[in-house]
Amino acid sequence: MKNIILFFLKPLSFLPALIMMYAIYSFSAQTGEESGNLSYTISYKIVEIGNETFDVGIGEEQLSYYARRIEYPVRKLAHMTEYFFLAVAVSFPFYVYGLRGFPLMLVAGLICVGFAAGDEYHQSFVAGRGPSKKDVVIDSIGAFGGIITVRIICWTFLAPFRVAKRMEERAERKEMERRWAKEREIERERERARRKAMARRRKEVLEYEYEYIPDKPKKKKSAQQTAERTAPRSSREYSEYPPSRRRPAQSRQNTHR
């Protein structure tokens, strides 16, 4: 049941990444004037907060002047921040699915850089805006910063769970090895006992045959078996008409004299 719930909940981990992509796309869909006004408002607010915090006491014109001066860095920092959070939102789901190390950086980095390039290409169709290679580089820096942050966070906070899991696996492996060793020892004992029993049984059988079984009387062979054994095996050995014996030549000469 737990695995089924995780199977349906894991895809939801990509939802923050989709929300961040939609937010970036919405900001990119703004016209140049709207985007500039938004950047100026944020810059002015930053200068105003700094003036109130440090009690500098600068006037309205100086606030506007400093806001225009930091508008460009704030704009680029906003780009980097957007893609930093996008990389975090993209990296966590892949980490959940078991992607680690360099493959995680490669996959999440390609997704973020590809989205940054597509976003800049989308800005070419928006009034008052255009694509910029510098923005793609800035976005990529923010994305890789987010990926490295995810790796550091996951490595730091998940280390105790990882160590506990390794210790548990090691304990299970030792328990299995101990169980296998015990089973092998039991099997060896059974084999020894079986061999001893077989040897004892063989010894008892031999002793019984030696002590109690008398010698079997030899059976008399029948006349048929005797005839079969004494019968000629071939015509050469026992012929019906044996060859005549010829006398030596010297003996025949003496006879004629």
Backbone as CSV, one residue per row, in Angstrom:
resi,resn,N_x,N_y,N_z,CA_x,CA_y,CA_z,C_x,C_y,C_z
1,MET,0.832,-1.211,0.000,0.000,0.000,0.000,0.868,1.263,0.000
2,LYS,1.944,1.204,0.784,2.845,2.347,0.853,3.487,2.634,-0.506
3,ASN,3.882,1.561,-1.198,4.503,1.744,-2.509,3.520,2.339,-3.514
4,ILE,2.245,1.957,-3.410,1.236,2.506,-4.324,1.042,3.997,-4.080
5,ILE,1.006,4.395,-2.804,0.844,5.824,-2.472,2.039,6.629,-2.975
6,LEU,3.244,6.082,-2.762,4.440,6.780,-3.248,4.456,6.864,-4.772
7,PHE,3.948,5.821,-5.423,3.930,5.812,-6.888,3.067,6.955,-7.432
8,PHE,1.964,7.277,-6.735,1.096,8.362,-7.197,1.529,9.730,-6.680
9,LEU,2.276,9.770,-5.569,2.700,11.057,-5.012,3.999,11.573,-5.634
10,LYS,4.852,10.680,-6.106,6.134,11.108,-6.670,5.982,12.057,-7.851
11,PRO,5.076,11.801,-8.808,4.941,12.757,-9.928,4.540,14.162,-9.493
12,LEU,3.888,14.282,-8.303,3.487,15.611,-7.829,4.697,16.454,-7.415
13,SER,5.864,15.815,-7.249,7.053,16.577,-6.886,7.512,17.502,-8.017
14,PHE,7.033,17.261,-9.247,7.371,18.150,-10.363,6.466,19.387,-10.419
15,LEU,5.449,19.446,-9.564,4.503,20.575,-9.602,5.170,21.911,-9.303
16,PRO,6.050,22.034,-8.297,6.726,23.331,-8.080,7.539,23.794,-9.283
17,ALA,8.166,22.863,-9.982,8.933,23.242,-11.169,8.013,23.796,-12.255
18,LEU,6.854,23.196,-12.435,5.900,23.699,-13.436,5.381,25.085,-13.051
19,ILE,5.169,25.300,-11.746,4.701,26.622,-11.282,5.773,27.681,-11.548
20,MET,7.043,27.329,-11.270,8.127,28.287,-11.529,8.260,28.585,-13.025
21,MET,8.110,27.595,-13.862,8.181,27.829,-15.308,7.063,28.754,-15.776
22,TYR,5.883,28.557,-15.211,4.762,29.431,-15.582,5.008,30.864,-15.121
23,ALA,5.583,31.012,-13.899,5.866,32.361,-13.391,6.918,33.053,-14.266
24,ILE,7.970,32.354,-14.650,9.009,32.940,-15.514,8.422,33.318,-16.873
25,TYR,7.575,32.441,-17.396,6.950,32.728,-18.692,6.049,33.966,-18.603
26,SER,5.362,34.119,-17.461,4.492,35.286,-17.282,5.300,36.575,-17.224
27,PHE,6.436,36.555,-16.506,7.278,37.746,-16.454,7.856,38.077,-17.837
28,SER,8.186,37.043,-18.591,8.749,37.287,-19.918,7.702,37.799,-20.902
29,ALA,6.439,37.520,-20.620,5.369,37.977,-21.514,5.047,39.457,-21.332
30,GLN,5.587,40.091,-20.296,5.360,41.526,-20.090,6.097,42.336,-21.158
31,THR,5.525,43.445,-21.515,6.175,44.326,-22.489,7.398,44.993,-21.854
32,GLY,8.206,45.647,-22.688,9.404,46.302,-22.186,9.081,47.383,-21.171
33,GLU,8.011,48.133,-21.414,7.622,49.212,-20.491,7.167,48.646,-19.158
34,GLU,6.325,47.601,-19.202,5.840,46.989,-17.957,6.989,46.374,-17.162
35,SER,7.884,45.720,-17.841,9.017,45.101,-17.158,9.940,46.160,-16.563
36,GLY,10.171,47.265,-17.297,11.005,48.340,-16.771,10.391,48.994,-15.543
37,ASN,9.068,49.232,-15.576,8.381,49.836,-14.415,8.474,48.923,-13.195
38,LEU,8.325,47.611,-13.438,8.409,46.670,-12.321,9.822,46.657,-11.725
39,SER,10.838,46.682,-12.574,12.221,46.706,-12.083,12.509,47.989,-11.309
40,TYR,11.995,49.118,-11.831,12.233,50.408,-11.157,11.524,50.418,-9.803
41,THR,10.313,49.882,-9.734,9.564,49.857,-8.462,10.312,49.043,-7.417
42,ILE,10.826,47.881,-7.824,11.558,47.023,-6.876,12.847,47.708,-6.434
43,SER,13.551,48.335,-7.361,14.797,49.029,-7.023,14.528,50.186,-6.070
44,TYR,13.469,50.955,-6.340,13.117,52.081,-5.473,12.786,51.577,-4.069
45,LYS,12.066,50.455,-4.007,11.688,49.898,-2.701,12.923,49.447,-1.931
46,ILE,13.908,48.885,-2.623,15.141,48.444,-1.960,15.896,49.637,-1.388
47,VAL,16.000,50.722,-2.190,16.707,51.928,-1.720,15.967,52.545,-0.544
48,GLU,14.647,52.556,-0.619,13.847,53.145,0.463,14.008,52.352,1.751
49,ILE,13.997,51.038,1.660,14.182,50.206,2.853,15.580,50.413,3.443
50,GLY,16.592,50.518,2.568,17.945,50.779,3.058,18.064,52.133,3.731
51,ASN,17.355,53.153,3.199,17.382,54.498,3.796,16.749,54.487,5.178
52,GLU,15.630,53.739,5.307,14.954,53.699,6.604,15.729,52.853,7.615
53,THR,16.372,51.793,7.138,17.086,50.897,8.056,18.336,51.570,8.621
54,PHE,19.117,52.183,7.754,20.371,52.794,8.185,20.215,54.280,8.548
55,ASP,18.993,54.803,8.378,18.696,56.195,8.742,19.683,57.161,8.083
56,VAL,19.759,57.033,6.741,20.682,57.890,5.982,20.102,59.288,5.809
57,GLY,18.789,59.374,5.581,18.133,60.669,5.463,18.271,61.317,4.098
58,ILE,18.261,60.536,3.024,18.348,61.096,1.675,16.963,61.475,1.198
59,GLY,16.894,62.407,0.226,15.627,62.923,-0.252,15.024,62.058,-1.349
60,GLU,13.873,62.606,-1.855,13.127,61.861,-2.870,13.917,61.747,-4.175
61,GLU,14.569,62.847,-4.567,15.321,62.817,-5.823,16.504,61.860,-5.754
62,GLN,17.164,61.840,-4.616,18.287,60.914,-4.460,17.814,59.451,-4.435
63,LEU,16.649,59.223,-3.852,16.093,57.870,-3.864,15.848,57.407,-5.300
64,SER,15.271,58.317,-6.092,15.011,57.989,-7.503,16.315,57.777,-8.260
65,TYR,17.321,58.594,-7.948,18.611,58.468,-8.626,19.267,57.121,-8.325
66,TYR,19.302,56.746,-7.042,19.915,55.471,-6.664,19.092,54.273,-7.168
67,ALA,17.793,54.457,-7.247,16.947,53.374,-7.768,17.255,53.114,-9.241
68,ARG,17.475,54.197,-10.020,17.815,53.998,-11.433,19.215,53.388,-11.582
69,ARG,20.112,53.698,-10.667,21.462,53.170,-10.761,21.513,51.672,-10.476
70,ILE,20.697,51.205,-9.549,20.729,49.772,-9.210,19.677,48.979,-9.984
71,GLU,18.972,49.643,-10.893,17.900,48.936,-11.619,18.459,47.776,-12.462
72,TYR,19.547,48.015,-13.175,20.114,46.965,-14.035,20.632,45.780,-13.219
73,PRO,21.446,45.999,-12.154,21.869,44.840,-11.342,20.697,44.091,-10.712
74,VAL,19.672,44.859,-10.274,18.499,44.204,-9.673,17.779,43.352,-10.711
75,ARG,17.708,43.859,-11.929,17.035,43.116,-13.000,17.756,41.794,-13.286
76,LYS,19.088,41.866,-13.391,19.852,40.652,-13.677,19.859,39.701,-12.479
77,LEU,19.880,40.280,-11.278,19.803,39.438,-10.087,18.455,38.729,-9.996
78,ALA,17.406,39.409,-10.466,16.085,38.774,-10.509,16.091,37.586,-11.473
79,HIS,16.758,37.755,-12.615,16.898,36.641,-13.566,17.580,35.451,-12.887
80,MET,18.689,35.730,-12.213,19.448,34.664,-11.572,18.628,33.988,-10.475
81,THR,17.875,34.803,-9.712,17.073,34.250,-8.620,15.958,33.360,-9.153
82,GLU,15.322,33.781,-10.232,14.258,32.972,-10.831,14.771,31.588,-11.208
83,TYR,15.895,31.567,-11.867,16.412,30.278,-12.335,17.079,29.488,-11.222
84,PHE,17.484,30.172,-10.153,17.965,29.458,-8.970,16.832,28.619,-8.381
85,PHE,15.665,29.244,-8.189,14.519,28.512,-7.633,13.973,27.485,-8.628
86,LEU,14.078,27.794,-9.925,13.659,26.811,-10.922,14.549,25.564,-10.850
87,ALA,15.837,25.765,-10.713,16.756,24.621,-10.614,16.495,23.808,-9.353
88,VAL,16.201,24.497,-8.250,15.868,23.786,-7.016,14.597,22.956,-7.211
89,ALA,13.582,23.579,-7.844,12.315,22.879,-8.058,12.452,21.722,-9.043
90,VAL,13.413,21.823,-9.971,13.620,20.737,-10.942,14.489,19.631,-10.347
91,SER,15.466,19.986,-9.523,16.426,19.002,-9.015,15.830,18.089,-7.958
92,PHE,14.957,18.622,-7.103,14.397,17.802,-6.037,13.623,16.597,-6.554
93,PRO,12.751,16.746,-7.558,12.052,15.550,-8.065,12.997,14.483,-8.599
94,PHE,14.035,14.916,-9.318,14.984,13.927,-9.822,15.752,13.269,-8.681
95,TYR,16.018,14.028,-7.629,16.673,13.440,-6.459,15.758,12.417,-5.800
96,VAL,14.450,12.728,-5.777,13.479,11.785,-5.216,13.446,10.491,-6.017
97,TYR,13.595,10.602,-7.335,13.568,9.431,-8.207,14.911,8.700,-8.251
98,GLY,15.887,9.141,-7.456,17.141,8.402,-7.330,18.274,8.885,-8.198
99,LEU,18.133,10.059,-8.828,19.220,10.594,-9.659,20.194,11.347,-8.762
100,ARG,21.470,10.984,-8.834,22.472,11.558,-7.941,23.704,12.005,-8.726
101,GLY,24.511,12.848,-8.090,25.814,13.205,-8.616,25.778,13.943,-9.939
102,PHE,26.714,13.588,-10.806,26.850,14.260,-12.094,25.620,14.100,-12.987
103,PRO,24.977,12.920,-13.051,23.751,12.823,-13.864,22.675,13.810,-13.443
104,LEU,22.541,14.066,-12.135,21.566,15.047,-11.668,21.911,16.440,-12.183
105,MET,23.176,16.823,-12.063,23.595,18.142,-12.541,23.386,18.263,-14.050
106,LEU,23.682,17.191,-14.763,23.560,17.233,-16.220,22.101,17.376,-16.655
107,VAL,21.230,16.540,-16.109,19.823,16.551,-16.534,19.133,17.853,-16.118
108,ALA,19.270,18.216,-14.829,18.623,19.446,-14.350,19.223,20.673,-15.039
109,GLY,20.542,20.673,-15.269,21.170,21.805,-15.948,20.694,21.953,-17.380
110,LEU,20.568,20.841,-18.091,20.078,20.913,-19.477,18.643,21.425,-19.536
111,ILE,17.813,20.994,-18.592,16.422,21.465,-18.570,16.370,22.971,-18.323
112,CYS,17.130,23.442,-17.321,17.084,24.869,-16.976,17.693,25.739,-18.082
113,VAL,18.834,25.317,-18.623,19.469,26.104,-19.689,18.597,26.104,-20.937
114,GLY,18.005,24.946,-21.252,17.105,24.881,-22.404,15.886,25.773,-22.227
115,PHE,15.339,25.802,-21.004,14.194,26.682,-20.755,14.600,28.149,-20.828
116,ALA,15.818,28.476,-20.348,16.300,29.865,-20.425,16.454,30.308,-21.882
117,ALA,17.011,29.434,-22.719,17.154,29.780,-24.136,15.783,29.940,-24.803
118,GLY,14.857,29.045,-24.469,13.506,29.176,-25.027,12.806,30.429,-24.546
119,ASP,13.053,30.805,-23.283,12.437,32.014,-22.741,12.971,33.267,-23.439
120,GLU,14.263,33.295,-23.707,14.826,34.437,-24.429,14.295,34.502,-25.865
121,TYR,14.127,33.348,-26.473,13.544,33.338,-27.814,12.088,33.812,-27.776
122,HIS,11.386,33.485,-26.699,9.999,33.957,-26.544,9.955,35.472,-26.401
123,GLN,10.952,36.064,-25.762,10.963,37.516,-25.579,11.138,38.267,-26.905
124,SER,11.641,37.575,-27.920,11.791,38.241,-29.222,10.451,38.558,-29.866
125,PHE,9.379,37.921,-29.395,8.039,38.173,-29.923,7.260,39.165,-29.054
126,VAL,7.878,39.654,-27.953,7.211,40.585,-27.044,7.643,41.999,-27.404
127,ALA,6.692,42.929,-27.360,6.969,44.324,-27.738,7.942,44.962,-26.745
128,GLY,8.958,45.617,-27.280,9.919,46.331,-26.449,10.966,45.445,-25.802
129,ARG,10.998,44.158,-26.157,11.977,43.252,-25.569,12.639,42.433,-26.671
130,GLY,13.751,41.801,-26.346,14.479,41.009,-27.327,15.349,39.969,-26.648
131,PRO,15.823,38.994,-27.409,16.670,37.942,-26.819,18.054,38.469,-26.481
132,SER,18.690,37.841,-25.494,20.020,38.246,-25.072,20.807,37.020,-24.627
133,LYS,21.977,36.835,-25.215,22.831,35.713,-24.822,23.362,35.897,-23.404
134,LYS,23.584,37.162,-23.027,24.075,37.437,-21.675,23.063,36.978,-20.629
135,ASP,21.778,37.187,-20.922,20.747,36.738,-19.978,20.732,35.214,-19.855
136,VAL,20.989,34.522,-20.965,21.041,33.048,-20.900,22.188,32.600,-20.006
137,VAL,23.346,33.277,-20.107,24.488,32.927,-19.258,24.177,33.211,-17.797
138,ILE,23.556,34.361,-17.519,23.198,34.717,-16.135,22.197,33.718,-15.568
139,ASP,21.202,33.365,-16.390,20.214,32.379,-15.945,20.863,31.019,-15.666
140,SER,21.816,30.650,-16.491,22.503,29.364,-16.306,23.313,29.351,-15.018
141,ILE,23.952,30.475,-14.701,24.707,30.560,-13.441,23.771,30.370,-12.248
142,GLY,22.626,31.024,-12.290,21.654,30.854,-11.214,21.145,29.420,-11.124
143,ALA,20.943,28.789,-12.276,20.444,27.411,-12.293,21.457,26.450,-11.682
144,PHE,22.724,26.570,-12.065,23.735,25.673,-11.510,23.958,25.940,-10.022
145,GLY,23.788,27.186,-9.597,23.835,27.468,-8.161,22.728,26.745,-7.411
146,GLY,21.530,26.712,-7.999,20.418,25.993,-7.376,20.663,24.501,-7.317
147,ILE,21.241,23.948,-8.380,21.507,22.500,-8.400,22.532,22.122,-7.330
148,ILE,23.588,22.911,-7.217,24.610,22.635,-6.197,24.032,22.782,-4.794
149,THR,23.155,23.769,-4.615,22.500,23.944,-3.308,21.666,22.725,-2.950
150,VAL,20.942,22.189,-3.926,20.136,20.990,-3.680,21.029,19.817,-3.279
151,ARG,22.145,19.680,-3.965,23.049,18.580,-3.633,23.596,18.723,-2.214
152,ILE,23.966,19.954,-1.842,24.514,20.177,-0.489,23.444,19.909,0.564
153,ILE,22.235,20.420,0.335,21.156,20.238,1.313,20.818,18.764,1.470
154,CYS,20.659,18.077,0.351,20.290,16.661,0.412,21.403,15.833,1.048
155,TRP,22.651,16.149,0.710,23.763,15.407,1.298,23.871,15.644,2.802
156,THR,23.570,16.885,3.241,23.707,17.221,4.662,22.564,16.660,5.489
157,PHE,21.323,16.902,5.041,20.171,16.538,5.857,19.789,15.065,5.710
158,LEU,20.137,14.460,4.582,19.795,13.055,4.398,20.926,12.118,4.795
159,ALA,22.063,12.674,5.226,23.193,11.830,5.620,22.849,10.895,6.782
160,PRO,22.180,11.372,7.880,21.834,10.433,8.970,20.956,9.277,8.495
161,PHE,19.970,9.580,7.631,19.108,8.507,7.122,19.901,7.542,6.249
162,ARG,20.843,8.090,5.478,21.657,7.248,4.613,22.562,6.341,5.442
163,VAL,23.148,6.895,6.511,24.006,6.088,7.382,23.194,5.018,8.096
164,ALA,21.992,5.392,8.559,21.134,4.414,9.239,20.726,3.288,8.289
165,LYS,20.439,3.644,7.047,20.063,2.628,6.067,21.227,1.689,5.784
166,ARG,22.438,2.256,5.656,23.610,1.403,5.416,23.871,0.477,6.588
167,MET,23.712,0.986,7.812,23.914,0.136,8.985,22.878,-0.969,9.037
168,GLU,21.649,-0.637,8.677,20.595,-1.652,8.664,20.878,-2.722,7.604
169,GLU,21.303,-2.279,6.424,21.640,-3.243,5.372,22.816,-4.120,5.782
170,ARG,23.809,-3.507,6.439,24.967,-4.284,6.882,24.558,-5.316,7.922
171,ALA,23.656,-4.910,8.859,23.187,-5.851,9.876,22.392,-6.993,9.240
172,GLU,21.544,-6.660,8.251,20.788,-7.707,7.564,21.717,-8.657,6.813
173,ARG,22.765,-8.091,6.181,23.706,-8.932,5.455,24.462,-9.862,6.405
174,LYS,24.870,-9.346,7.580,25.552,-10.191,8.544,24.627,-11.281,9.071
175,GLU,23.362,-10.931,9.302,22.403,-11.921,9.786,22.186,-13.021,8.744
176,MET,22.087,-12.639,7.481,21.934,-13.631,6.418,23.169,-14.517,6.302
177,GLU,24.368,-13.913,6.400,25.600,-14.710,6.349,25.670,-15.678,7.526
178,ARG,25.263,-15.222,8.720,25.265,-16.108,9.889,24.279,-17.252,9.707
179,ARG,23.104,-16.929,9.144,22.096,-17.959,8.914,22.568,-18.974,7.875
180,TRP,23.204,-18.455,6.806,23.716,-19.363,5.780,24.816,-20.257,6.344
181,ALA,25.705,-19.685,7.185,26.773,-20.481,7.790,26.199,-21.569,8.696
182,LYS,25.147,-21.217,9.438,24.507,-22.198,10.310,23.858,-23.305,9.495
183,GLU,23.196,-22.926,8.402,22.570,-23.939,7.543,23.618,-24.847,6.908
184,ARG,24.747,-24.268,6.469,25.811,-25.082,5.904,26.397,-26.046,6.936
185,GLU,26.553,-25.565,8.186,27.066,-26.424,9.238,26.105,-27.568,9.538
186,ILE,24.812,-27.259,9.556,23.803,-28.312,9.784,23.838,-29.327,8.650
187,GLU,23.986,-28.833,7.432,24.055,-29.731,6.283,25.296,-30.621,6.347
188,ARG,26.422,-30.063,6.782,27.637,-30.864,6.932,27.456,-31.938,7.997
189,GLU,26.836,-31.575,9.139,26.591,-32.546,10.199,25.697,-33.680,9.709
190,ARG,24.661,-33.327,8.937,23.787,-34.363,8.391,24.543,-35.284,7.439
191,GLU,25.434,-34.688,6.613,26.210,-35.495,5.682,27.168,-36.416,6.425
192,ARG,27.803,-35.915,7.490,28.689,-36.759,8.287,27.919,-37.901,8.935
193,ALA,26.755,-37.560,9.514,25.951,-38.595,10.152,25.496,-39.647,9.137
194,ARG,25.107,-39.196,7.945,24.666,-40.136,6.913,25.807,-41.053,6.474
195,ARG,27.010,-40.493,6.318,28.149,-41.308,5.933,28.533,-42.296,7.027
196,LYS,28.479,-41.860,8.287,28.778,-42.763,9.387,27.778,-43.901,9.456
197,ALA,26.506,-43.552,9.252,25.467,-44.584,9.284,25.661,-45.590,8.153
198,MET,26.004,-45.091,6.960,26.241,-45.986,5.831,27.447,-46.887,6.085
199,ALA,28.530,-46.316,6.641,29.715,-47.115,6.936,29.409,-48.163,7.998
200,ARG,28.653,-47.815,9.037,28.293,-48.766,10.084,27.416,-49.874,9.533
201,ARG,26.444,-49.503,8.672,25.574,-50.501,8.082,26.347,-51.451,7.170
202,ARG,27.292,-50.918,6.399,28.099,-51.757,5.523,28.962,-52.718,6.340
203,LYS,29.511,-52.213,7.437,30.339,-53.058,8.297,29.519,-54.172,8.920
204,GLU,28.303,-53.846,9.367,27.433,-54.870,9.960,27.067,-55.934,8.939
205,VAL,26.785,-55.515,7.723,26.434,-56.482,6.678,27.592,-57.413,6.390
206,LEU,28.809,-56.861,6.282,29.984,-57.689,6.015,30.238,-58.673,7.149
207,GLU,30.110,-58.232,8.394,30.309,-59.122,9.535,29.270,-60.227,9.562
208,TYR,28.044,-59.887,9.238,26.976,-60.888,9.228,27.226,-61.938,8.144
209,GLU,27.628,-61.538,6.967,27.906,-62.486,5.899,29.104,-63.381,6.237
210,TYR,30.068,-62.815,6.913,31.277,-63.579,7.242,31.005,-64.590,8.341
211,GLU,30.204,-64.231,9.318,30.016,-65.095,10.479,28.883,-66.110,10.301
212,TYR,27.770,-65.733,9.699,26.564,-66.545,9.766,26.165,-67.200,8.448
213,ILE,26.627,-66.763,7.343,26.209,-67.350,6.071,27.181,-68.468,5.716
214,PRO,26.729,-69.750,5.643,27.637,-70.850,5.296,27.989,-70.814,3.827
215,ASP,29.066,-71.600,3.504,29.467,-71.665,2.101,28.412,-72.399,1.299
216,LYS,28.110,-71.909,0.176,27.105,-72.525,-0.674,27.688,-73.773,-1.327
217,PRO,26.956,-74.885,-1.300,27.457,-76.105,-1.965,27.503,-75.909,-3.468
218,LYS,28.531,-76.517,-4.028,28.678,-76.385,-5.468,27.676,-77.292,-6.163
219,LYS,27.026,-76.744,-7.114,26.043,-77.517,-7.873,26.758,-78.407,-8.881
220,LYS,26.204,-79.633,-9.013,26.759,-80.550,-10.007,26.283,-80.135,-11.378
221,LYS,27.180,-80.164,-12.269,26.830,-79.768,-13.629,26.090,-80.896,-14.311
222,SER,25.146,-80.544,-15.060,24.360,-81.541,-15.778,25.157,-82.079,-16.954
223,ALA,24.654,-83.202,-17.516,25.348,-83.832,-18.652,25.335,-82.926,-19.868
224,GLN,24.233,-82.177,-19.993,24.139,-81.267,-21.156,25.202,-80.176,-21.072
225,GLN,25.385,-79.579,-19.859,26.402,-78.549,-19.684,27.802,-79.098,-19.926
226,THR,28.026,-80.360,-19.475,29.337,-80.979,-19.686,29.582,-81.214,-21.162
227,ALA,28.552,-81.672,-21.869,28.700,-81.923,-23.302,28.947,-80.632,-24.066
228,GLU,28.252,-79.611,-23.642,28.444,-78.312,-24.306,29.855,-77.800,-24.102
229,ARG,30.402,-78.065,-22.932,31.743,-77.554,-22.649,32.806,-78.344,-23.387
230,THR,32.599,-79.720,-23.513,33.590,-80.570,-24.165,33.395,-80.677,-25.659
231,ALA,32.319,-80.125,-26.191,32.065,-80.205,-27.630,33.108,-79.390,-28.376
232,PRO,33.438,-79.807,-29.613,34.436,-79.036,-30.384,33.935,-77.662,-30.710
233,ARG,34.825,-76.747,-30.580,34.451,-75.354,-30.838,34.588,-74.988,-32.295
234,SER,35.447,-75.681,-33.042,35.601,-75.388,-34.465,36.020,-76.658,-35.190
235,SER,35.866,-76.684,-36.514,36.221,-77.856,-37.312,37.731,-78.058,-37.383
236,ARG,38.467,-77.010,-37.194,39.923,-77.140,-37.216,40.425,-77.877,-35.981
237,GLU,39.746,-77.601,-34.885,40.207,-78.188,-33.640,39.896,-79.693,-33.575
238,TYR,38.683,-80.034,-33.923,38.237,-81.432,-33.893,37.579,-81.760,-35.217
239,SER,38.349,-82.251,-36.196,37.775,-82.594,-37.510,37.267,-84.036,-37.509
240,GLU,36.319,-84.319,-38.378,35.745,-85.679,-38.452,36.749,-86.694,-39.004
241,TYR,37.517,-86.325,-40.023,38.551,-87.180,-40.605,39.896,-86.518,-40.367
242,PRO,40.631,-86.975,-39.410,41.925,-86.337,-39.131,42.889,-86.551,-40.281
243,PRO,43.816,-85.642,-40.545,44.766,-85.767,-41.656,45.716,-86.945,-41.450
244,SER,46.086,-87.548,-42.559,46.993,-88.707,-42.491,48.403,-88.242,-42.167
245,ARG,49.066,-89.102,-41.389,50.416,-88.770,-40.978,51.390,-89.288,-42.039
246,ARG,52.161,-88.434,-42.620,53.136,-88.826,-43.637,54.476,-89.075,-42.971
247,ARG,55.128,-90.169,-43.462,56.437,-90.495,-42.885,57.491,-89.603,-43.484
248,PRO,58.603,-89.497,-42.879,59.684,-88.674,-43.424,60.213,-89.260,-44.714
249,ALA,60.874,-88.421,-45.524,61.378,-88.856,-46.844,62.426,-89.944,-46.707
250,GLN,63.312,-89.920,-45.752,64.349,-90.917,-45.541,63.727,-92.275,-45.247
251,SER,62.676,-92.290,-44.517,61.977,-93.534,-44.189,61.383,-94.160,-45.418
252,ARG,60.847,-93.348,-46.347,60.277,-93.898,-47.554,61.334,-94.481,-48.463
253,GLN,62.521,-93.917,-48.548,63.597,-94.433,-49.363,64.048,-95.814,-48.841
254,ASN,64.117,-95.985,-47.555,64.524,-97.244,-46.979,63.520,-98.325,-47.297
255,THR,62.290,-97.985,-47.409,61.242,-98.978,-47.705,61.399,-99.491,-49.109
256,HIS,61.719,-98.681,-50.089,61.830,-99.091,-51.480,63.055,-99.979,-51.687
257,ARG,64.064,-99.855,-50.929,65.237,-100.689,-51.043,64.908,-102.111,-50.643
